[in-house]
């Protein structure tokens, strides 16, 4: 794939990023105000810093995926991105003592199968739907 500067990626695929930024920066706060009215600031104040950090990291992660799409085939990038869901579930179980019962094990198994399919169909000669280089 050709080398594309990050600024060009933001221009070419900025629509999705803009939607996400508007959703996180406008829609969610508007919902909070409509839900809690005058108590919104008091409810959100304890979470403000971590919320802003999480929002910035979410946008940055999405921008990195868009940038990575200019550097490599989509299948391995998508597989890596989806594997983070399994990692998040494991972190929740270990550090936050969330249950990791049968539904999560089944979901993790389906994710692993899907990741395997994405990687397999992304290989030349596999008969999959990978785009030509």
N, C-alpha and C positions, 0 to 999 in steps of 0.2 A: 504494500500500500504506500501511497505517497505521503511525504511529510507535510502535515498541515499545521500551521501555527494555532495555538490555543484560541486566539482572538477570532480566527476564521471559524473554528468549531462553534464558538458562542454565537456567531452570526448565523451559521448554517442550521444549527440545531437548537437555537435559543428559545424556540417556541415552548418546548417542554419545560425548560428551566424557568421561563417566565410564568407559566401556569403554576408550577410548584411554588415559586416565590410568592406569587399573588395569593395562592391558597394558604400558605403558612403565614404570610404577613398581613393578609386582609380578612380572608374568610374565617379562619379560626379565631382571631381576636374579636371579630364582629359577633360570632356565635357566643363567645364568652360573655361579651357585654349584654347580649340579648338574654342570656341564661341567668346571669347573676346581677344584672343592672348595676346599681351603685356599689355593690360589694365586689365587683370585678377586680379592682386594684388590690384589695385586701386578700382575695383568694389567690391571685396570681403572684403577688409580691415575693413569697418564699421560693417560687420556682422561676423567677424572671431570669436570673443569670444563667442557670443551667438550661432554661428554655432557649435563650438566645444562642448559647453555645451549641446546643443540639440542632437548632435550626440552621446555623451557619455550617455545621459539619454535614448535615443532610444535603444542603445545596452543593457544598464542595465535593461530596462523594458522587453526586449525580454528574457534576461537571467533569470529574475524573473519568467516569464511565464514558461520557461523550468524547472526551479527549482520547481515551484508550481505543475507542472505535476507529480512530484515524490511524492507529498504529498497528492493529492486528485484526484478525478475523473476529467476528462477533461471537461465535459459539464459545470459545474459551473465556472470553470476557463475561458473557452471560452466566456461564457455569461458575466462575469465581464469585460473581455477584450473588447468585442464588445460594452458594455454599455459606455465605455469611448468615443466612437465616438459621441454618443448623448451628453455627457457632453462637449466635444470639440465644437460641434456645438452651444450649449447653451452659452458657454464662448465667442465664436466668435460673437454671436448676442448681448450679453449684454455688453461686454467690448470693442469690436471692431466695433460695429454697423453694422455687416454684416446682410444682409437680411435673414430672416427665413421664407421664403414664402412657397407656396404649395409644391414645390418639396422637400424641406427639411423636412416639416411636414410629407409628404408621406414616405420619406426615414426613418425618425425616427420611424414612425409606423411600417414599414417593419422590422426594426431592433428589435423593441420591440417584434413583432410577432416571429421573428427568435430566439430571446433570450428565449422567452417562450417555443418554440419548443425544443430548446437545453436542457433547464432545465427539461421539461416534459419527453423527451425521455431518459434523464439520470437517471430517477427514476426507481428503481426496480419494476417490475410488470406492467410497463407502456406499454410494448410491443415495446419499442424503441430498439435502437441498442447500449445500454450501455454495456461496457465490464464488465465481472464479477470481483468481488473484489478478 
